[in-house]
């Protein structure tokens, strides 16, 4: 016996589904992201309560115990994770979601009484396993538990082909026979496929792969909804799959690359990971006081934040510097590249956390025309997103990627830790232009010294 009838179950699931849709809408803008997150959490709570009220559940103490353990792990991790490590956390969530969907499908196989249901089960098994293993590799790469460079070896493409043939063969056999043993084979083959798919990916492509695996997890969850006969899982999984696919395409476009090239280019040796050797070409360097003079007596300054700012946790100091310049009558904007940081929106969240007004955060399409009127472009911990090689050097790993036109400013100041290349591993010729000067050091420390000097003007 259930506590609510099917009509109320359907209505509550509809409420939860609407909450999920509104959450995605809210997350599309930093201004409404917090509200969207809360609405999504409310939808998940409504869905969870509905399951308990509408289902004949067994082993409820074990279910509650598992929920308590999961919450005890997730809550501290979510609260303590640094913004610079958010892509790694997303990778973990992807993997857990895909793995959970695969395990549910495996447990439901003995109860599948028709071929179409088994098709949904093997699809969930395979895609969920690929997402789980692939997300584990992306986490390890971004956390630098392993090399971030492509891992390739002779015969990789042949091995991948063999694995795919084995996956199709084992999956077909499960659909026909319903064998749990063969389903385990599908699961293992899916894990191997996930590893082989992501290991050859390196450099700036890794965050894009995280987004693609997010879409995979959504598809696996949607298929598990078909397996369980749960409409809300189908809706939620489809939303995640669609949004992950759209985000993947947007990130690939921002990098000027095709998704197929990102996923399979490494099999031919094409990746955005290049050299890590520091250049010995001469550059013009400066000190904080000179940079402060450039900024303090400018009419218009555009700040270009990058991953180096995030790593140094210098967003609050950057916000203070912007306020100090504005108090002197300087017009200050922040130019945000779509893949600044490690994922879209990453830099927006960091700067919003430092109370930078949303109106000051300009997307690439808005701000690129402003650089020609800027007295100074202050590039803080960014390299690839302002690298003119994306426009001038065919064959470069980032060739074709839209960039912020920082080189159009009258003066360009780079805040860099060293002369090592950016994440894509290539030199930036803008560093050697006559209008460019470099201030070496930790981004936060350098900003603090420049801020002090500006206040002393």
C-alpha positions as CSV (number, residue, x, y, z in Angstrom):
1,X,0.0,0.0,0.0
2,X,1.2,3.5,-0.9
3,X,0.5,6.7,1.0
4,X,-0.5,8.7,-2.1
5,X,-2.4,7.7,-5.2
6,X,-0.9,7.8,-8.8
7,X,-2.7,11.1,-9.6
8,X,-0.9,12.9,-6.8
9,X,2.3,11.1,-7.7
10,X,2.1,12.5,-11.2
11,X,1.3,16.0,-10.0
12,X,4.3,16.1,-7.6
13,X,6.6,14.7,-10.3
14,X,5.3,17.5,-12.6
15,X,6.2,20.1,-9.9
16,X,9.7,18.6,-9.6
17,X,10.2,18.6,-13.4
18,X,9.1,22.3,-13.6
19,X,11.6,23.1,-10.8
20,X,14.4,21.4,-12.7
21,X,13.5,23.4,-15.9
22,X,13.4,26.7,-13.9
23,X,16.7,25.8,-12.2
24,X,18.4,25.5,-15.6
25,X,16.9,28.8,-16.6
26,X,18.2,30.4,-13.4
27,X,21.7,28.9,-13.9
28,X,22.0,30.6,-17.3
29,X,22.9,33.9,-15.6
30,X,25.2,34.7,-12.6
31,X,22.6,37.1,-11.3
32,X,20.0,34.3,-10.9
33,X,22.3,31.3,-10.4
34,X,21.8,31.1,-6.6
35,X,18.0,31.2,-6.9
36,X,18.2,28.6,-9.7
37,X,20.3,26.3,-7.6
38,X,17.8,26.5,-4.7
39,X,14.8,25.9,-7.0
40,X,16.7,22.8,-8.4
41,X,17.3,21.5,-4.9
42,X,13.6,22.0,-4.0
43,X,12.7,19.9,-7.1
44,X,15.1,17.2,-6.0
45,X,13.6,17.2,-2.5
46,X,10.0,17.0,-3.9
47,X,11.0,14.1,-6.1
48,X,12.7,12.2,-3.2
49,X,9.7,12.6,-0.9
50,X,7.4,11.5,-3.7
51,X,9.3,8.3,-4.2
52,X,9.0,7.4,-0.5
53,X,5.2,8.3,-0.5
54,X,4.3,6.5,-3.7
55,X,6.5,3.4,-3.7
56,X,6.4,0.1,-1.9
57,X,10.0,0.3,-0.6
58,X,11.8,-2.5,1.2
59,X,14.9,-2.2,3.4
60,X,14.0,1.4,4.3
61,X,16.6,1.5,7.2
62,X,19.4,0.6,4.7
63,X,18.1,3.3,2.2
64,X,18.1,5.9,4.9
65,X,21.5,4.8,6.2
66,X,22.9,5.2,2.6
67,X,21.4,8.6,2.3
68,X,23.0,9.7,5.6
69,X,26.4,8.4,4.6
70,X,26.1,10.1,1.2
71,X,25.1,13.4,2.8
72,X,27.9,13.2,5.3
73,X,30.4,12.9,2.5
74,X,28.9,15.3,0.0
75,X,28.1,18.3,2.3
76,X,31.6,18.9,3.7
77,X,33.1,18.4,0.2
78,X,30.7,20.8,-1.5
79,X,31.3,23.5,1.2
80,X,35.1,23.2,1.3
81,X,35.9,22.8,-2.4
82,X,37.8,25.7,-3.9
83,X,36.4,27.4,-6.9
84,X,39.5,26.5,-8.8
85,X,38.7,22.8,-8.2
86,X,35.0,23.1,-9.2
87,X,35.6,21.3,-12.6
88,X,37.1,18.3,-10.6
89,X,34.0,18.3,-8.4
90,X,31.8,18.3,-11.5
91,X,33.8,15.4,-12.9
92,X,33.2,13.4,-9.7
93,X,29.4,14.1,-9.8
94,X,29.3,13.0,-13.4
95,X,31.1,9.8,-12.6
96,X,28.9,9.0,-9.6
97,X,25.7,9.7,-11.6
98,X,26.8,7.5,-14.5
99,X,28.0,4.7,-12.2
100,X,24.8,4.7,-10.2
101,X,22.7,4.5,-13.3
102,X,24.7,1.5,-14.6
103,X,24.4,-0.3,-11.2
104,X,20.6,0.2,-11.2
105,X,20.3,-1.1,-14.7
106,X,22.4,-4.2,-13.8
107,X,20.1,-4.9,-10.8
108,X,17.0,-4.5,-12.9
109,X,18.1,-6.9,-15.6
110,X,16.7,-10.1,-14.0
111,X,13.2,-8.4,-13.9
112,X,13.3,-7.3,-17.6
113,X,10.7,-9.3,-19.4
114,X,11.0,-8.0,-22.9
115,X,13.7,-7.1,-25.5
116,X,13.1,-3.3,-25.6
117,X,13.6,-3.1,-21.8
118,X,16.8,-4.9,-22.2
119,X,17.9,-2.5,-24.9
120,X,17.4,0.3,-22.4
121,X,19.3,-1.6,-19.7
122,X,22.4,-2.3,-21.9
123,X,22.4,1.3,-23.1
124,X,22.4,2.5,-19.5
125,X,25.1,0.0,-18.6
126,X,27.4,1.0,-21.4
127,X,27.0,4.8,-21.3
128,X,27.0,4.9,-17.5
129,X,30.2,2.9,-17.4
130,X,31.9,5.1,-20.0
131,X,30.9,8.2,-18.0
132,X,32.1,6.7,-14.7
133,X,35.5,5.7,-16.0
134,X,36.0,8.7,-18.2
135,X,35.1,11.1,-15.4
136,X,37.6,9.4,-13.2
137,X,40.3,10.1,-15.7
138,X,39.3,13.7,-16.2
139,X,39.3,14.2,-12.4
140,X,42.8,12.7,-12.2
141,X,44.1,14.9,-15.0
142,X,42.7,18.2,-13.6
143,X,43.8,17.3,-10.0
144,X,47.2,16.5,-11.5
145,X,47.2,13.0,-10.0
146,X,48.4,12.0,-13.5
147,X,49.8,13.8,-16.5
148,X,47.5,16.3,-18.1
149,X,49.1,15.6,-21.5
150,X,47.6,13.0,-23.9
151,X,48.3,9.4,-23.0
152,X,48.7,7.6,-26.4
153,X,50.4,4.4,-27.4
154,X,50.8,2.3,-30.6
155,X,47.7,0.5,-31.6
156,X,45.4,2.7,-29.5
157,X,42.9,3.1,-32.4
158,X,42.9,-0.6,-33.1
159,X,42.3,-1.4,-29.4
160,X,39.5,1.1,-29.3
161,X,37.9,-0.5,-32.3
162,X,38.1,-4.0,-30.7
163,X,36.5,-2.7,-27.5
164,X,33.6,-1.1,-29.4
165,X,33.0,-4.3,-31.4
166,X,33.1,-6.3,-28.1
167,X,30.7,-3.8,-26.5
168,X,28.2,-4.1,-29.4
169,X,28.5,-7.9,-29.4
170,X,28.1,-8.3,-25.6
171,X,25.2,-5.8,-25.5
172,X,23.4,-7.7,-28.4
173,X,23.8,-11.0,-26.5
174,X,22.3,-9.5,-23.3
175,X,19.3,-8.2,-25.2
176,X,18.7,-11.7,-26.7
177,X,19.5,-13.8,-23.6
178,X,19.1,-11.6,-20.6
179,X,22.3,-13.0,-19.1
180,X,23.5,-11.2,-16.0
181,X,27.0,-12.5,-16.6
182,X,27.1,-11.0,-20.1
183,X,25.8,-7.8,-18.6
184,X,28.8,-7.6,-16.3
185,X,30.9,-8.0,-19.5
186,X,29.1,-5.0,-21.0
187,X,29.9,-3.1,-17.8
188,X,33.6,-3.9,-17.9
189,X,33.9,-3.2,-21.6
190,X,32.2,0.2,-21.0
191,X,34.7,1.0,-18.3
192,X,37.6,0.2,-20.6
193,X,36.0,2.3,-23.4
194,X,35.7,5.2,-21.0
195,X,39.4,5.0,-20.1
196,X,40.5,4.7,-23.7
197,X,38.3,7.6,-24.8
198,X,39.6,10.1,-22.3
199,X,43.2,9.1,-21.8
200,X,44.3,10.5,-25.2
201,X,42.7,13.9,-24.4
202,X,44.9,16.6,-22.9
203,X,45.4,20.3,-22.4
204,X,42.5,22.6,-22.6
205,X,40.3,19.9,-24.0
206,X,39.8,18.2,-20.7
207,X,37.0,20.6,-19.4
208,X,35.2,20.1,-22.7
209,X,35.3,16.4,-22.2
210,X,33.8,16.8,-18.7
211,X,30.9,18.6,-20.2
212,X,30.4,15.8,-22.8
213,X,30.5,13.2,-20.1
214,X,27.9,15.2,-18.2
215,X,25.7,14.7,-21.3
216,X,26.5,11.0,-21.3
217,X,25.4,10.7,-17.6
218,X,22.2,12.5,-18.4
219,X,21.5,10.0,-21.2
220,X,22.2,7.1,-18.9
221,X,19.9,8.5,-16.2
222,X,17.1,9.1,-18.8
223,X,17.5,5.4,-20.0
224,X,17.4,4.2,-16.4
225,X,14.1,6.1,-16.0
226,X,12.8,3.9,-18.9
227,X,14.1,0.8,-17.1
228,X,12.4,1.8,-13.8
229,X,9.3,3.2,-15.4
230,X,9.9,6.6,-13.7
231,X,8.9,9.6,-15.9
232,X,10.8,12.1,-13.7
233,X,14.1,10.4,-14.2
234,X,13.5,10.5,-18.0
235,X,12.8,14.2,-17.8
236,X,15.7,15.0,-15.5
237,X,18.1,12.9,-17.5
238,X,17.0,14.4,-20.8
239,X,17.5,17.9,-19.4
240,X,21.0,17.1,-18.2
241,X,21.8,15.3,-21.5
242,X,20.5,18.3,-23.6
243,X,22.2,21.0,-21.5
244,X,25.5,19.0,-21.4
245,X,25.4,18.7,-25.2
246,X,24.7,22.4,-25.7
247,X,27.5,23.4,-23.3
248,X,29.9,21.0,-25.0
249,X,29.1,22.6,-28.4
250,X,29.5,26.1,-26.9
251,X,32.8,25.3,-25.3
252,X,34.1,23.7,-28.5
253,X,33.0,26.8,-30.5
254,X,34.8,29.0,-28.0
255,X,37.9,27.0,-28.6
256,X,37.4,27.2,-32.3
257,X,37.3,23.4,-32.5
258,X,34.9,20.6,-33.5
259,X,33.7,18.1,-30.9
260,X,34.8,15.2,-33.1
261,X,38.3,16.7,-33.3
262,X,38.4,17.0,-29.5
263,X,37.4,13.5,-28.8
264,X,39.2,11.7,-31.6
265,X,41.9,14.1,-32.7
266,X,44.3,12.8,-30.1
267,X,44.2,9.4,-31.7
268,X,46.0,11.2,-34.6
269,X,48.1,13.2,-32.2
270,X,46.0,16.4,-32.3
271,X,45.6,18.0,-28.9
272,X,45.8,21.4,-27.3
273,X,48.6,20.2,-25.0
274,X,51.9,21.6,-26.1
275,X,55.3,22.4,-24.7
276,X,55.9,23.3,-21.0
277,X,59.3,24.8,-21.6
278,X,59.7,28.5,-20.6
279,X,60.8,30.8,-23.3
280,X,64.2,32.6,-23.1
281,X,63.2,35.4,-25.5
282,X,63.7,38.9,-24.0
283,X,60.7,40.8,-22.7
284,X,60.1,44.2,-21.1
285,X,59.4,43.8,-17.4
286,X,58.2,46.4,-14.9
287,X,57.6,46.9,-11.2
288,X,54.3,47.5,-9.3
289,X,54.8,51.2,-9.0
290,X,55.2,51.7,-12.8
291,X,52.1,49.5,-13.4
292,X,50.2,51.6,-10.9
293,X,51.1,54.8,-12.8
294,X,49.9,53.3,-16.0
295,X,46.6,52.2,-14.5
296,X,46.0,55.2,-12.2
297,X,46.4,57.8,-14.9
298,X,44.4,55.9,-17.6
299,X,40.9,56.8,-18.7
300,X,39.9,53.2,-19.6
301,X,41.2,49.9,-18.3
302,X,40.1,46.4,-19.3
303,X,41.1,43.6,-16.9
304,X,41.4,40.2,-18.5
305,X,41.2,37.5,-15.7
306,X,42.5,34.0,-16.3
307,X,43.1,30.7,-14.5
308,X,46.2,32.2,-12.8
309,X,44.0,34.7,-11.0
310,X,41.8,31.8,-9.8
311,X,44.7,29.7,-8.6
312,X,46.1,32.6,-6.7
313,X,42.7,33.4,-5.2
314,X,43.2,37.0,-6.3
315,X,39.7,37.8,-7.2
316,X,39.0,40.0,-4.1
317,X,42.2,41.9,-4.7
318,X,41.3,42.4,-8.3
319,X,37.9,43.8,-7.2
320,X,39.6,46.2,-4.8
321,X,42.0,47.4,-7.5
322,X,39.0,48.0,-9.8
323,X,37.3,50.0,-7.1
324,X,40.4,52.0,-6.4
325,X,40.8,52.9,-10.0
326,X,37.1,53.8,-10.4
327,X,37.5,56.1,-7.4
328,X,40.1,58.0,-9.5
329,X,37.6,58.3,-12.4
330,X,39.0,55.4,-14.4
331,X,36.5,53.4,-16.4
332,X,37.1,49.7,-15.5
333,X,35.7,46.6,-17.2
334,X,36.4,42.9,-16.8
335,X,36.7,41.0,-20.1
336,X,35.5,37.4,-19.8
337,X,36.4,34.7,-22.3
338,X,33.9,31.8,-22.6
339,X,36.6,29.4,-21.4
340,X,38.4,31.7,-18.9
341,X,39.2,29.5,-15.9
342,X,38.4,25.9,-16.7
343,X,34.7,26.0,-17.5
344,X,32.2,28.5,-18.8
345,X,31.0,30.7,-16.0
346,X,33.9,29.8,-13.8
347,X,35.4,33.3,-13.9
348,X,32.0,35.0,-13.5
349,X,31.4,33.1,-10.3
350,X,34.8,33.9,-8.9
351,X,34.4,37.7,-9.6
352,X,30.8,37.7,-8.4
353,X,32.1,36.1,-5.2
354,X,34.3,39.2,-4.8
355,X,31.3,41.5,-5.3
356,X,32.3,42.7,-8.8
357,X,29.1,44.2,-10.3
358,X,27.5,42.0,-13.0
359,X,27.4,45.1,-15.3
360,X,31.3,45.2,-15.2
361,X,31.6,41.6,-16.4
362,X,31.7,41.8,-20.2
363,X,31.5,38.8,-22.5
364,X,33.9,38.5,-25.4
365,X,31.3,39.6,-28.0
366,X,30.6,42.7,-26.0
367,X,34.1,43.8,-25.0
368,X,36.3,43.0,-28.0
369,X,35.4,46.3,-29.7
370,X,36.3,48.2,-26.6
371,X,40.0,47.3,-26.5
372,X,40.9,49.8,-29.2
373,X,39.6,52.6,-26.9
374,X,41.4,51.1,-23.8
375,X,44.5,52.8,-22.5
376,X,45.6,49.6,-20.7
377,X,44.6,45.9,-20.9
378,X,45.6,44.2,-17.7
379,X,46.0,40.5,-18.3
380,X,46.0,38.6,-15.0
381,X,47.0,35.0,-15.2
382,X,45.6,34.5,-18.7
383,X,47.6,33.5,-21.8
384,X,45.8,31.4,-24.4
385,X,42.6,33.5,-24.5
386,X,44.6,36.5,-25.7
387,X,47.2,34.7,-27.8
388,X,47.2,36.1,-31.4
389,X,48.5,32.7,-32.6
390,X,44.8,31.7,-32.6
391,X,44.4,34.1,-35.6
392,X,47.8,34.2,-37.2
393,X,49.4,30.7,-36.9
394,X,47.8,27.9,-38.9
395,X,48.7,24.6,-37.4
396,X,48.8,26.0,-33.9
397,X,46.9,24.0,-31.3
398,X,44.6,26.9,-30.7
399,X,44.3,28.2,-34.3
400,X,40.7,29.3,-35.0
401,X,39.9,29.9,-31.3
402,X,38.1,33.2,-30.8
403,X,40.3,35.4,-28.5
404,X,40.0,38.6,-26.5
405,X,41.7,41.3,-28.6
406,X,43.9,42.6,-25.7
407,X,46.6,43.5,-28.2
408,X,44.5,46.3,-29.6
409,X,44.9,48.3,-26.3
410,X,47.4,51.1,-26.2
411,X,49.4,49.4,-23.4
412,X,49.2,45.7,-22.4
413,X,50.3,44.6,-18.9
414,X,50.7,40.9,-18.2
415,X,50.8,39.6,-14.6
416,X,52.5,36.3,-14.9
417,X,54.3,33.9,-12.5
418,X,56.9,33.0,-15.1
419,X,57.6,32.7,-18.8
420,X,56.2,29.2,-19.0
421,X,53.5,28.9,-21.7
422,X,49.8,28.7,-20.9
423,X,47.6,25.6,-20.6
424,X,47.8,25.0,-24.4
425,X,51.6,24.9,-24.1
426,X,52.5,27.5,-26.8
427,X,54.2,30.8,-26.7
428,X,52.3,34.0,-26.8
429,X,53.8,36.5,-29.2
430,X,51.9,39.4,-27.6
431,X,54.3,39.1,-24.7
432,X,57.1,40.4,-27.0
433,X,55.3,43.3,-28.6
434,X,56.7,46.8,-27.8
435,X,53.5,48.0,-26.1
436,X,53.6,45.0,-23.7
437,X,55.1,45.0,-20.2
438,X,55.3,42.1,-17.7
439,X,55.0,42.1,-13.9
440,X,56.3,38.8,-12.6
441,X,55.0,37.1,-9.4
442,X,52.0,35.5,-7.8
443,X,48.9,37.1,-9.2
444,X,47.4,38.0,-5.8
445,X,50.7,39.4,-4.5
446,X,51.3,41.4,-7.6
447,X,47.7,42.8,-7.6
448,X,48.1,43.7,-3.9
449,X,51.4,45.6,-4.6
450,X,49.8,47.4,-7.5
451,X,46.8,48.3,-5.4
452,X,49.0,49.7,-2.7
453,X,50.9,51.8,-5.2
454,X,47.7,53.1,-6.8
455,X,46.4,54.2,-3.4
456,X,49.7,56.1,-2.9
457,X,49.4,58.1,-6.1
